Amino acid sequence: MTDDTFGYRWGHSALTLDLDLGLDGEAPRLLRVARPDDPESPPVALPMVDVTLLGAGTGWSGPRFRGTALGARLRYRAHHAAYGDGWHHLAVELHDADSGLTAFAEYSSPDAVPVLRSRVRLRNDGTEPLTVRSVGSLLLGGLPSPDVLDAHRARNDWLAECRWYTEPLRDSVPDIGRDVHEHDARAALRLTGRGSWPTDGHLAMGALTDRTDGRCRLWQVESAAGWVWDAGEAPASRTYVGLGGPTYDDHGWLQVLEPGEEFASEYAALALGDGFDGALAALTSYRRRVRHPHPDHDRLPVVFNDYMNTLMGDPTTEKLLPLVDAAADAGAEYFCVDAGWYDDTVDGGWWDSVGAWEASTRRFPGGLGLGEVLGRIRERGMVPGLWLEPEVVGVRSEMASVLPAAAFLRHDDGSRVTEQGRHQLDLTHPAARAHLDATVDRIVGDWGVGYLKLDYNITTSAPGLLEHTRAWRSWLSSVLDRHPDLVIENCASGGMRMDGASLSVAQLQSTSDQQDPVRYPPIAAAAPTVVPPEQGAVWAYPQPSYTDAEIAFTLGTAMLGRIHLSGHLDRMTTRQLDLVRNALATYKVIREDLRTALPFWPLGLPGWTDEWLALGLRGPVPVEGATYLSVWRRGGETELTLPVRHLARTESVRVEVLHATAGAAAEWDGPTGLRVTLPSAPSVVLVRLT
């Protein structure tokens, strides 16, 4: 709708955008993204789109996603608003007469959810080629002053994922005294993810929280091929945020647009809420709306995987058959044979020979081979699964010479991208895609496999990576279209490819390769910041050598996610297996609620060395339905009271202990929250509040 102050206002019941369309001849601007009841804020003169071309860089040099020379030259042409399938859409068309570049700022938002999804689509309407060096997905100014904002980021390392930390934005954006200088500050808080492990180092996320009123802006960049975001000071002592995919300066990325050609940036999403928990609840709802529909999101079956702390990539018929029987007896519903099933070498040196994906006859002898194990899995009422690393071909694999050279990613000098004895396929090439189609159709269609754990254990920043990752997601979608009941787990050495783009296609996401059950709780507790609970695979690996408390602890860590069961269940006593069976039975009772639950953190986001940790899941409507809390103690005092804010004014709350180590107790303590007693450490308790 038209507005005298802003020029144009667009949105719905949970989100509004105020835009200056530049009808006075200036560059259009996105002025404000807010919820309808949020207080007004002064507009900031930043262009709606920032893009750099070869020959047209920045107006004020600095490593920031703002201030490009071309962004200020773009002029309004038209805008189009639409609504359909529960989504509101807006596209603003801009044009630069000098270069012939047309840009479409494309915004969308799911109805009643305070999340904005944004990207920029470029088209060369000129007569000469244009080379794009960077294009932002979202540029927003007008946020509160850096003086009152806290910045949130999450370190994400192998075996130590999802480690959030907070600092004042002013620590990275110093006050230089703008009123006495000619230009804005160059400083910005800038974060970059590089290569084909986009979440190696940090999650592709960030947030700013206003200390004065608690309002939070939380974002994710949806790219599996590198990303960048920055936050800095804007005019009038305000703050800007710029989000985008790979750039030339950060990733060596370039895109040549011939006349008439188009390119679209990666998507970015911005969520609004009261506090981090509120913004994350909105982002969780959005993530459920953008992902590929699949029955797995409703069923949440328990998956047994033979790898972690168990066979560790050394499966054989002899080792697997007892595990299959024990997993079925415990209550598993899927059984995945992990790495090594294709290995025919005597010394296990399969790393640089993978690529053909044929079952080993040495590991699985006899007339049926691997089919004997897959058949036993089905006989025991479970769905068989296999590990696969589809994007790589070992240098010693026959496929390295069978496939054409152009089917592999290559460096600028034409040589193949090779990491750790593996070549990287390029799924934009028909031969690479046909090879993987034939592999999956054989494994799923002929062998009857219903679960694929797709791993990825190398990383590269090669040219063409963005196009490859987009083709990879397109290929995954086509596989799911052909095999709609197939369940796909996304894994890259644990959580190294835990980005929004990948999560929109895969049904499950590996959260870690962490093998220590005492170090896993901070990962499991923070995993819902990046993946909805029903997609986050958390290992639970009880062992016959564990005490009852240790068995309860590792199982309890996974109860508010997707249980990825492992461990030598076949060597357990009847009593130990009963502990596993009872935990899985409890999970099957509560998992229906996890599908729509929204996460919160009564003790704040977990720290890596915290002695007490807590993760809560509540229904989409506060107070209504059940609230679940997993609480871990790894040290410290034996008793702690946890605030449960959405139930703070509820006088009568029923507390049920669903799963716990021995001696655990929990009771409702009125306005102060839930009082939990855990006499020993490490220990865990899962409670349901109604």
C-alpha positions as CSV (number, residue, x, y, z in Angstrom):
1,M,0.0,0.0,0.0
2,T,1.1,3.6,-0.5
3,D,2.2,5.6,2.5
4,D,3.0,9.4,2.6
5,T,6.0,8.9,4.8
6,F,7.8,5.9,3.3
7,G,6.4,5.7,-0.3
8,Y,5.4,2.1,-0.1
9,R,4.5,-0.4,2.7
10,W,4.3,-4.1,2.1
11,G,3.7,-7.1,4.4
12,H,1.2,-9.0,6.4
13,S,0.0,-9.5,9.9
14,A,3.4,-10.4,11.3
15,L,5.8,-8.4,9.2
16,T,6.0,-5.1,7.4
17,L,8.5,-3.5,5.0
18,D,8.8,0.2,4.4
19,L,10.4,1.2,1.2
20,D,11.3,4.4,-0.6
21,L,10.9,3.6,-4.2
22,G,12.9,6.6,-5.3
23,L,10.1,8.2,-7.2
24,D,12.0,11.5,-6.8
25,G,14.7,10.2,-9.0
26,E,17.0,8.9,-6.2
27,A,18.0,5.2,-5.7
28,P,15.3,3.1,-4.1
29,R,15.8,2.1,-0.5
30,L,14.6,-0.6,1.9
31,L,14.0,1.5,5.0
32,R,12.6,-0.7,7.6
33,V,11.8,-4.4,8.3
34,A,9.7,-4.7,11.4
35,R,6.7,-6.3,13.1
36,P,3.5,-4.2,13.0
37,D,3.7,-3.3,16.7
38,D,7.4,-2.5,16.7
39,P,8.3,1.2,17.4
40,E,9.1,3.4,14.4
41,S,12.7,4.1,13.5
42,P,14.3,6.9,11.4
43,P,15.0,6.0,7.8
44,V,18.6,5.5,6.6
45,A,19.7,6.4,3.1
46,L,21.2,3.1,1.9
47,P,20.5,1.7,-1.6
48,M,18.1,-1.2,-1.9
49,V,20.7,-3.3,-3.8
50,D,24.4,-3.3,-3.6
51,V,26.3,-4.9,-6.5
52,T,29.9,-4.5,-7.8
53,L,31.0,-5.1,-11.4
54,L,34.5,-5.2,-12.8
55,G,35.1,-1.5,-13.5
56,A,32.4,-0.3,-10.9
57,G,33.5,-1.0,-7.4
58,T,32.7,0.9,-4.2
59,G,32.0,4.5,-3.6
60,W,33.9,4.5,-0.3
61,S,36.4,1.7,-0.1
62,G,36.2,-0.9,2.5
63,P,35.4,-4.6,3.0
64,R,31.7,-4.1,3.5
65,F,28.4,-5.0,1.9
66,R,27.3,-1.4,1.4
67,G,28.4,1.7,-0.4
68,T,28.9,0.3,-3.9
69,A,29.1,2.8,-6.8
70,L,26.5,0.9,-8.9
71,G,24.0,0.6,-6.0
72,A,23.5,4.3,-5.8
73,R,23.0,4.5,-9.6
74,L,20.1,2.0,-9.8
75,R,16.7,3.7,-10.5
76,Y,13.2,2.5,-10.0
77,R,11.3,0.9,-12.9
78,A,8.4,-1.0,-11.4
79,H,7.3,-3.2,-8.6
80,H,5.0,-6.2,-8.4
81,A,3.3,-7.7,-5.3
82,A,1.6,-11.1,-5.2
83,Y,0.2,-13.7,-2.8
84,G,-0.1,-17.5,-3.1
85,D,0.3,-20.8,-1.3
86,G,0.6,-19.0,2.1
87,W,3.5,-16.7,0.9
88,H,3.6,-13.0,0.2
89,H,5.9,-11.9,-2.6
90,L,7.3,-8.5,-3.7
91,A,9.7,-7.7,-6.5
92,V,11.1,-4.3,-7.1
93,E,12.7,-3.7,-10.6
94,L,15.7,-1.4,-10.8
95,H,17.9,-0.3,-13.7
96,D,21.2,1.3,-14.4
97,A,21.3,3.1,-17.7
98,D,25.0,3.4,-17.9
99,S,25.8,-0.4,-17.7
100,G,22.5,-1.8,-18.9
101,L,22.2,-3.8,-15.7
102,T,18.7,-4.5,-14.4
103,A,18.3,-5.7,-10.8
104,F,15.2,-7.3,-9.2
105,A,15.1,-7.1,-5.4
106,E,12.9,-10.1,-4.6
107,Y,11.3,-10.3,-1.1
108,S,9.0,-13.0,0.2
109,S,7.6,-13.9,3.6
110,P,5.4,-16.8,4.9
111,D,2.0,-15.6,6.1
112,A,1.9,-14.8,9.9
113,V,5.6,-15.5,10.4
114,P,8.0,-12.5,11.1
115,V,10.7,-13.6,8.6
116,L,11.8,-12.0,5.4
117,R,13.4,-14.0,2.7
118,S,15.4,-12.0,0.2
119,R,17.6,-12.3,-2.9
120,V,18.6,-10.2,-5.8
121,R,18.2,-11.3,-9.4
122,L,20.4,-9.6,-12.1
123,R,19.8,-9.3,-15.8
124,N,22.1,-7.8,-18.4
125,D,19.9,-5.6,-20.6
126,G,22.9,-3.9,-22.2
127,T,24.9,-4.7,-25.3
128,E,28.2,-5.7,-23.7
129,P,29.2,-8.5,-21.3
130,L,29.1,-7.6,-17.6
131,T,31.3,-9.3,-14.9
132,V,29.7,-9.4,-11.5
133,R,32.2,-9.4,-8.5
134,S,29.6,-9.4,-5.7
135,V,25.9,-9.0,-5.2
136,G,24.2,-8.7,-1.8
137,S,21.1,-10.7,-1.0
138,L,19.8,-8.2,1.6
139,L,20.9,-4.8,2.7
140,L,19.1,-3.2,5.6
141,G,19.9,0.0,7.4
142,G,18.0,1.8,10.1
143,L,18.7,-0.7,13.0
144,P,19.4,0.8,16.4
145,S,22.8,2.4,17.2
146,P,25.8,0.1,17.7
147,D,25.9,1.5,21.2
148,V,22.9,-0.7,22.3
149,L,23.4,-3.8,20.2
150,D,24.9,-7.2,21.1
151,A,26.2,-9.3,18.3
152,H,25.8,-13.1,18.3
153,R,27.8,-15.6,16.3
154,A,28.4,-19.3,16.4
155,R,31.7,-21.1,16.0
156,N,31.3,-24.4,14.3
157,D,34.2,-26.7,14.3
158,W,34.5,-30.4,13.7
159,L,33.5,-32.2,16.9
160,A,32.6,-28.9,18.5
161,E,29.6,-27.5,16.6
162,C,27.2,-24.7,17.4
163,R,29.2,-22.7,20.0
164,W,27.4,-19.4,20.2
165,Y,29.1,-16.3,21.7
166,T,28.1,-12.7,22.3
167,E,29.9,-9.4,22.3
168,P,28.9,-5.7,22.1
169,L,28.8,-4.6,18.5
170,R,30.8,-1.6,19.5
171,D,33.7,-3.9,20.2
172,S,34.0,-4.4,16.4
173,V,32.6,-1.0,15.3
174,P,34.3,1.7,17.3
175,D,32.9,5.2,17.7
176,I,35.2,7.3,15.6
177,G,33.3,10.5,16.1
178,R,31.4,10.6,12.8
179,D,30.2,14.1,13.3
180,V,33.7,15.5,12.8
181,H,34.6,13.3,9.8
182,E,33.8,13.5,6.2
183,H,32.8,9.8,5.7
184,D,31.2,6.9,7.5
185,A,33.4,4.5,9.4
186,R,35.1,1.7,7.5
187,A,34.9,-0.7,10.4
188,A,32.4,-3.5,10.4
189,L,31.8,-6.8,12.1
190,R,32.4,-9.1,9.2
191,L,32.1,-12.9,9.0
192,T,32.8,-15.2,6.1
193,G,32.4,-18.8,5.3
194,R,34.5,-20.3,2.6
195,G,34.6,-23.4,0.4
196,S,32.4,-26.4,0.1
197,W,32.2,-26.8,3.9
198,P,30.3,-23.5,4.4
199,T,29.9,-24.0,8.1
200,D,33.4,-24.9,8.9
201,G,34.5,-22.3,11.3
202,H,31.2,-20.5,11.9
203,L,27.6,-21.1,11.2
204,A,26.2,-19.1,8.3
205,M,24.1,-17.1,10.8
206,G,24.3,-14.1,13.0
207,A,22.1,-11.9,15.2
208,L,21.8,-8.5,16.8
209,T,19.9,-8.0,20.0
210,D,18.9,-4.6,21.4
211,R,19.9,-4.3,25.0
212,T,17.2,-1.6,25.7
213,D,14.2,-3.6,24.7
214,G,15.4,-7.2,23.9
215,R,14.3,-7.1,20.3
216,C,16.4,-9.4,18.1
217,R,17.2,-9.6,14.4
218,L,18.5,-13.1,13.5
219,W,19.6,-14.1,10.1
220,Q,21.0,-17.0,8.0
221,V,22.7,-16.9,4.6
222,E,21.4,-19.9,2.6
223,S,24.5,-20.9,0.6
224,A,26.5,-24.2,0.4
225,A,29.3,-22.4,-1.5
226,G,30.6,-19.6,0.7
227,W,28.9,-16.6,2.2
228,V,29.6,-13.3,3.9
229,W,27.7,-10.9,6.2
230,D,28.7,-7.7,7.9
231,A,27.2,-5.3,10.3
232,G,28.4,-1.7,10.8
233,E,27.5,1.9,11.5
234,A,25.2,3.7,9.1
235,P,24.3,7.4,8.9
236,A,22.4,9.0,11.8
237,S,24.2,6.7,14.3
238,R,22.2,3.7,13.1
239,T,23.3,0.2,12.2
240,Y,23.2,-1.7,8.9
241,V,23.3,-5.4,8.1
242,G,24.4,-6.8,4.7
243,L,24.0,-10.5,3.8
244,G,25.2,-12.3,0.7
245,G,26.8,-15.3,-0.9
246,P,30.3,-15.7,-2.4
247,T,32.2,-12.7,-3.6
248,Y,35.3,-12.1,-5.7
249,D,37.3,-10.6,-2.8
250,D,36.4,-13.3,-0.3
251,H,36.0,-16.4,-2.5
252,G,37.4,-15.7,-5.9
253,W,33.9,-15.8,-7.4
254,L,33.0,-14.1,-10.6
255,Q,29.9,-14.3,-12.8
256,V,30.0,-13.1,-16.4
257,L,26.6,-12.0,-17.8
258,E,26.3,-11.9,-21.5
259,P,23.6,-9.7,-23.0
260,G,20.2,-11.1,-22.0
261,E,21.7,-13.5,-19.3
262,E,20.5,-13.6,-15.7
263,F,22.0,-14.5,-12.3
264,A,20.3,-14.7,-8.9
265,S,22.1,-14.4,-5.6
266,E,21.8,-16.9,-2.8
267,Y,18.8,-16.5,-0.5
268,A,19.1,-14.8,2.9
269,A,16.5,-14.8,5.7
270,L,16.0,-12.3,8.4
271,A,13.8,-13.2,11.5
272,L,12.4,-10.9,14.1
273,G,11.5,-11.6,17.7
274,D,11.6,-10.7,21.3
275,G,15.0,-11.9,22.3
276,F,17.1,-14.6,20.6
277,D,14.6,-17.3,21.6
278,G,11.7,-15.4,20.0
279,A,13.6,-14.7,16.7
280,L,14.8,-18.3,16.6
281,A,11.2,-19.6,17.0
282,A,10.2,-17.5,14.0
283,L,13.2,-18.8,12.0
284,T,12.4,-22.4,12.9
285,S,8.8,-21.9,11.6
286,Y,10.3,-20.4,8.4
287,R,12.7,-23.3,7.9
288,R,9.8,-25.8,8.1
289,R,8.0,-23.8,5.4
290,V,10.9,-23.7,2.8
291,R,12.1,-27.3,3.0
292,H,11.2,-30.1,0.6
293,P,8.0,-31.7,1.8
294,H,8.6,-35.3,3.0
295,P,6.8,-37.8,5.2
296,D,9.9,-38.3,7.4
297,H,9.3,-34.9,8.9
298,D,6.1,-36.3,10.4
299,R,7.2,-39.9,11.3
300,L,10.6,-39.2,12.9
301,P,11.7,-42.8,12.8
302,V,14.6,-44.0,15.0
303,V,17.8,-44.7,12.9
304,F,20.4,-47.2,14.0
305,N,23.8,-46.5,12.3
306,D,26.6,-49.0,12.8
307,Y,29.5,-46.4,12.7
308,M,29.9,-44.3,15.7
309,N,31.9,-45.9,18.5
310,T,30.9,-49.3,17.0
311,L,32.1,-50.7,13.6
312,M,33.8,-47.4,12.6
313,G,33.8,-48.1,8.9
314,D,34.6,-51.9,9.2
315,P,31.2,-53.6,8.4
316,T,31.0,-57.3,7.5
317,T,28.1,-59.8,7.3
318,E,29.4,-61.5,10.5
319,K,29.5,-58.3,12.5
320,L,26.3,-56.8,11.1
321,L,23.8,-59.6,11.5
322,P,23.9,-59.7,15.3
323,L,23.7,-55.8,15.4
324,V,20.7,-55.9,13.1
325,D,18.8,-58.3,15.4
326,A,19.8,-56.3,18.5
327,A,18.8,-52.9,17.0
328,A,15.4,-54.4,16.0
329,D,14.9,-55.8,19.5
330,A,15.7,-52.3,20.9
331,G,13.1,-50.6,18.7
332,A,15.1,-49.1,15.8
333,E,13.1,-48.5,12.7
334,Y,15.9,-47.8,10.2
335,F,19.3,-49.5,10.0
336,C,22.1,-47.8,8.1
337,V,25.2,-49.6,7.2
338,D,27.9,-46.8,7.2
339,A,31.2,-46.4,5.5
340,G,33.2,-49.4,4.3
341,W,30.5,-51.6,2.7
342,Y,32.1,-51.1,-0.8
343,D,35.7,-51.8,0.4
344,D,37.3,-54.9,-1.2
345,T,40.9,-54.0,-0.1
346,V,42.6,-56.2,2.4
347,D,44.0,-53.4,4.5
348,G,41.0,-51.2,4.5
349,G,42.6,-48.6,2.2
350,W,39.5,-47.6,0.4
351,W,39.8,-43.9,0.9
352,D,41.2,-43.0,-2.5
353,S,39.5,-45.8,-4.5
354,V,35.8,-44.9,-3.9
355,G,33.5,-43.9,-6.7
356,A,32.0,-47.0,-8.3
357,W,29.9,-47.8,-5.2
358,E,29.6,-51.6,-5.7
359,A,29.3,-53.8,-2.7
360,S,32.4,-55.6,-1.4
361,T,32.4,-59.4,-2.0
362,R,35.1,-59.9,0.6
363,R,33.1,-58.2,3.4
364,F,29.9,-59.8,2.3
365,P,30.6,-63.3,0.8
366,G,28.2,-65.8,-0.4
367,G,25.6,-65.8,-3.1
368,L,23.6,-62.9,-1.7
369,G,26.5,-60.7,-0.7
370,L,25.4,-57.5,0.9
371,G,21.8,-58.5,0.0
372,E,21.9,-60.9,2.9
373,V,22.4,-58.1,5.4
374,L,19.8,-55.8,3.6
375,G,17.4,-58.7,3.6
376,R,17.8,-59.4,7.4
377,I,17.2,-55.7,8.0
378,R,13.9,-55.9,6.2
379,E,13.0,-59.2,7.8
380,R,13.4,-57.6,11.2
381,G,10.9,-54.8,10.2
382,M,13.4,-52.1,9.6
383,V,14.2,-50.0,6.5
384,P,17.8,-50.6,5.2
385,G,20.1,-47.7,4.7
386,L,23.6,-47.2,3.3
387,W,26.4,-44.5,3.6
388,L,27.4,-42.8,0.4
389,E,29.8,-40.0,-0.5
390,P,28.5,-39.2,-4.0
391,E,30.4,-36.0,-4.8
392,V,33.9,-37.6,-4.8
393,V,35.8,-40.1,-6.9
394,G,39.0,-41.6,-5.6
395,V,42.1,-41.1,-7.7
396,R,42.5,-44.9,-7.8
397,S,38.9,-45.5,-8.8
398,E,38.1,-46.8,-12.3
399,M,35.5,-44.0,-12.5
400,A,38.3,-41.4,-12.4
401,S,39.2,-42.5,-16.0
402,V,35.7,-43.6,-17.1
403,L,34.1,-40.2,-16.6
404,P,35.1,-37.4,-18.9
405,A,37.5,-34.7,-17.6
406,A,34.7,-32.1,-17.8
407,A,32.7,-34.1,-15.2
408,F,35.1,-32.9,-12.5
409,L,35.6,-29.5,-11.0
410,R,38.8,-28.0,-12.3
411,H,41.2,-25.2,-11.3
412,D,41.9,-22.2,-13.5
413,D,44.8,-24.1,-15.1
414,G,42.5,-26.9,-16.1
415,S,43.8,-29.5,-13.6
416,R,41.3,-31.5,-11.6
417,V,40.4,-30.4,-8.1
418,T,41.9,-33.2,-5.9
419,E,41.8,-33.2,-2.1
420,Q,43.1,-36.1,0.1
421,G,43.2,-38.5,-2.8
422,R,39.8,-37.7,-4.1
423,H,38.6,-35.8,-7.2
424,Q,35.6,-33.5,-6.9
425,L,32.7,-34.1,-9.3
426,D,30.9,-31.2,-11.0
427,L,27.2,-31.9,-11.0
428,T,26.5,-29.3,-13.6
429,H,27.9,-31.8,-16.1
430,P,25.5,-34.4,-17.5
431,A,27.9,-37.3,-17.2
432,A,28.5,-36.6,-13.5
433,R,24.8,-36.4,-12.8
434,A,24.1,-39.6,-14.9
435,H,26.7,-41.5,-12.9
436,L,25.1,-40.5,-9.6
437,D,21.6,-41.2,-11.0
438,A,22.6,-44.7,-12.0
439,T,24.2,-45.2,-8.6
440,V,21.2,-44.2,-6.6
441,D,18.7,-45.9,-8.8
442,R,20.7,-49.1,-8.4
443,I,21.0,-48.8,-4.6
444,V,17.5,-47.6,-4.0
445,G,15.6,-49.1,-6.9
446,D,17.3,-52.5,-7.3
447,W,18.7,-53.1,-3.8
448,G,15.6,-51.7,-2.0
449,V,17.6,-49.2,0.2
450,G,15.3,-46.6,1.8
451,Y,17.9,-44.4,3.6
452,L,21.0,-42.7,2.3
453,K,23.5,-41.0,4.6
454,L,25.3,-38.7,2.1
455,D,28.6,-37.7,3.6
456,Y,31.2,-35.3,2.2
457,N,34.7,-35.4,3.7
458,I,36.8,-33.0,1.6
459,T,36.5,-29.2,1.1
460,T,37.5,-27.0,-1.8
461,S,37.1,-23.4,-3.0
462,A,37.4,-24.2,-6.7
463,P,36.0,-22.2,-9.5
464,G,32.4,-23.3,-10.3
465,L,31.7,-24.3,-6.8
466,L,28.5,-22.2,-6.5
467,E,27.1,-23.7,-9.7
468,H,28.0,-27.2,-8.5
469,T,26.3,-26.8,-5.1
470,R,23.1,-25.5,-6.8
471,A,23.3,-28.5,-9.2
472,W,23.8,-30.8,-6.2
473,R,20.6,-29.6,-4.5
474,S,18.8,-29.8,-7.8
475,W,20.0,-33.4,-8.1
476,L,18.9,-34.3,-4.6
477,S,15.4,-32.9,-5.4
478,S,15.2,-35.0,-8.5
479,V,16.3,-38.1,-6.6
480,L,13.5,-37.5,-4.0
481,D,11.0,-36.9,-6.9
482,R,11.9,-40.3,-8.3
483,H,12.0,-42.0,-4.9
484,P,9.6,-40.1,-2.7
485,D,9.9,-42.5,0.3
486,L,13.7,-42.3,0.3
487,V,15.2,-40.5,3.4
488,I,18.4,-38.5,2.9
489,E,20.7,-37.5,5.7
490,N,23.1,-34.6,5.0
491,C,26.5,-35.1,6.5
492,A,29.9,-33.4,5.9
493,S,32.3,-34.7,8.5
494,G,29.5,-34.0,11.0
495,G,28.1,-30.5,10.8
496,M,30.5,-28.9,8.2
497,R,27.7,-28.3,5.7
498,M,24.9,-27.3,8.0
499,D,23.6,-24.4,5.9
500,G,20.0,-23.4,5.2
501,A,20.3,-24.3,1.5
502,S,21.3,-27.9,2.2
503,L,18.7,-28.2,5.0
504,S,15.9,-27.2,2.6
505,V,16.5,-30.4,0.7
506,A,17.7,-33.1,3.1
507,Q,15.4,-34.7,5.6
508,L,18.1,-35.1,8.4
509,Q,21.2,-33.2,9.3
510,S,24.2,-34.7,11.0
511,T,25.0,-32.5,14.0
512,S,28.5,-33.8,14.9
513,D,31.0,-36.7,14.8
514,Q,31.7,-36.2,18.5
515,Q,32.5,-39.5,20.2
516,D,32.6,-38.4,23.8
517,P,29.1,-38.6,25.3
518,V,30.0,-36.0,28.0
519,R,31.0,-33.4,25.3
520,Y,28.0,-34.0,23.1
521,P,25.3,-32.1,25.3
522,P,26.3,-28.6,24.3
523,I,26.2,-29.6,20.7
524,A,22.8,-31.3,21.0
525,A,21.4,-28.4,23.1
526,A,22.4,-25.8,20.6
527,A,21.7,-27.8,17.4
528,P,18.1,-26.4,17.2
529,T,19.6,-23.0,16.5
530,V,20.5,-24.2,13.0
531,V,18.2,-27.1,12.3
532,P,14.6,-27.9,13.4
533,P,14.5,-30.6,16.2
534,E,12.9,-33.2,13.9
535,Q,15.9,-32.8,11.4
536,G,18.8,-32.7,13.8
537,A,20.5,-36.1,14.1
538,V,22.1,-36.6,17.5
539,W,24.2,-39.7,18.2
540,A,23.3,-41.9,21.1
541,Y,25.8,-44.7,21.5
542,P,25.3,-46.8,24.6
543,Q,27.9,-49.6,25.2
544,P,27.9,-52.8,27.2
545,S,30.8,-51.4,29.1
546,Y,28.8,-48.4,30.2
547,T,27.2,-48.1,33.6
548,D,23.4,-47.7,33.7
549,A,23.9,-44.0,34.3
550,E,26.2,-43.6,31.3
551,I,23.6,-45.5,29.1
552,A,20.9,-43.2,30.3
553,F,23.1,-40.1,29.8
554,T,24.0,-40.8,26.1
555,L,20.4,-41.7,25.3
556,G,19.0,-38.7,27.1
557,T,21.2,-36.3,25.0
558,A,19.4,-37.3,21.8
559,M,15.8,-37.3,23.1
560,L,14.8,-33.8,21.9
561,G,16.3,-34.3,18.4
562,R,16.5,-37.3,16.0
563,I,17.9,-40.3,17.8
564,H,20.8,-41.7,15.8
565,L,21.4,-44.9,17.8
566,S,24.6,-46.8,17.7
567,G,26.7,-48.9,20.0
568,H,27.3,-52.7,20.5
569,L,23.8,-53.5,21.4
570,D,24.4,-57.1,20.4
571,R,26.8,-57.5,23.4
572,M,24.5,-56.0,26.0
573,T,22.8,-57.9,28.8
574,T,19.0,-58.1,28.8
575,R,18.8,-55.5,31.5
576,Q,21.0,-53.1,29.5
577,L,19.0,-53.6,26.3
578,D,15.9,-52.9,28.3
579,L,17.3,-49.5,29.2
580,V,17.7,-48.8,25.5
581,R,14.3,-50.2,24.6
582,N,12.6,-48.1,27.3
583,A,14.3,-44.9,26.2
584,L,13.2,-45.5,22.6
585,A,9.7,-46.2,23.7
586,T,9.6,-42.9,25.5
587,Y,11.0,-41.1,22.4
588,K,8.2,-42.6,20.3
589,V,5.6,-41.2,22.6
590,I,6.9,-37.6,22.5
591,R,8.2,-37.4,18.9
592,E,4.9,-36.3,17.5
593,D,5.2,-33.1,19.5
594,L,8.7,-32.4,18.2
595,R,7.5,-31.9,14.7
596,T,5.9,-28.5,15.5
597,A,7.8,-27.6,18.7
598,L,9.8,-24.4,19.0
599,P,13.1,-24.3,20.9
600,F,14.1,-22.1,23.9
601,W,17.0,-22.1,26.3
602,P,16.1,-21.5,30.0
603,L,19.8,-21.1,30.9
604,G,20.8,-19.2,27.8
605,L,22.6,-20.7,24.8
606,P,25.0,-23.4,26.1
607,G,28.7,-22.8,26.6
608,W,31.2,-25.5,25.6
609,T,32.3,-26.0,29.2
610,D,29.1,-25.2,31.1
611,E,28.4,-27.5,34.0
612,W,24.6,-27.2,33.6
613,L,22.9,-27.1,30.2
614,A,19.3,-27.0,29.2
615,L,17.2,-27.2,26.0
616,G,13.5,-26.6,26.0
617,L,10.9,-27.3,23.3
618,R,7.4,-25.8,23.6
619,G,4.3,-25.9,21.4
620,P,3.7,-23.3,18.7
621,V,1.1,-21.6,21.0
622,P,2.6,-20.6,24.4
623,V,1.1,-22.4,27.4
624,E,-1.0,-24.7,25.3
625,G,0.3,-28.3,24.8
626,A,3.3,-29.8,26.4
627,T,6.7,-28.3,27.2
628,Y,9.7,-30.5,27.2
629,L,13.0,-29.8,29.0
630,S,16.3,-31.7,28.7
631,V,18.6,-30.7,31.5
632,W,22.2,-31.9,31.8
633,R,24.6,-31.7,34.7
634,R,28.4,-32.2,34.1
635,G,29.5,-30.6,37.4
636,G,28.7,-27.9,39.9
637,E,26.0,-27.9,42.5
638,T,23.5,-30.7,42.6
639,E,20.4,-28.5,42.3
640,L,19.3,-25.7,40.0
641,T,16.2,-23.8,39.3
642,L,15.4,-23.1,35.6
643,P,13.1,-20.2,34.6
644,V,10.4,-21.2,32.1
645,R,9.1,-17.8,31.1
646,H,6.1,-18.8,29.0
647,L,4.8,-20.7,32.0
648,A,5.8,-18.1,34.6
649,R,2.3,-17.0,35.4
650,T,0.8,-20.5,35.4
651,E,0.0,-21.6,39.0
652,S,-0.6,-25.3,38.3
653,V,2.0,-27.2,36.2
654,R,2.3,-30.9,36.1
655,V,5.8,-32.2,36.0
656,E,6.6,-35.7,34.6
657,V,10.1,-37.2,34.5
658,L,10.2,-39.1,31.3
659,H,13.8,-40.2,31.2
660,A,16.6,-39.7,33.7
661,T,19.7,-41.0,35.4
662,A,19.2,-42.5,38.8
663,G,18.2,-40.1,41.6
664,A,17.0,-37.3,39.3
665,A,14.1,-35.2,40.5
666,A,12.1,-32.2,39.2
667,E,9.3,-30.1,40.7
668,W,7.5,-26.9,39.8
669,D,8.5,-24.0,42.0
670,G,5.8,-21.5,41.1
671,P,7.1,-18.2,39.7
672,T,10.8,-19.2,39.9
673,G,10.4,-22.1,37.4
674,L,11.5,-25.7,37.5
675,R,13.7,-27.0,40.3
676,V,15.9,-29.8,39.2
677,T,18.0,-32.1,41.3
678,L,20.7,-34.2,39.8
679,P,22.8,-35.9,42.5
680,S,25.6,-37.2,40.3
681,A,27.6,-35.9,37.3
682,P,27.4,-36.5,34.5
683,S,23.6,-36.9,34.6
684,V,20.5,-35.9,32.6
685,V,16.8,-35.6,33.0
686,L,14.0,-35.2,30.5
687,V,10.8,-33.7,31.8
688,R,7.4,-32.9,30.4
689,L,5.5,-29.9,31.7
690,T,1.7,-29.6,31.2
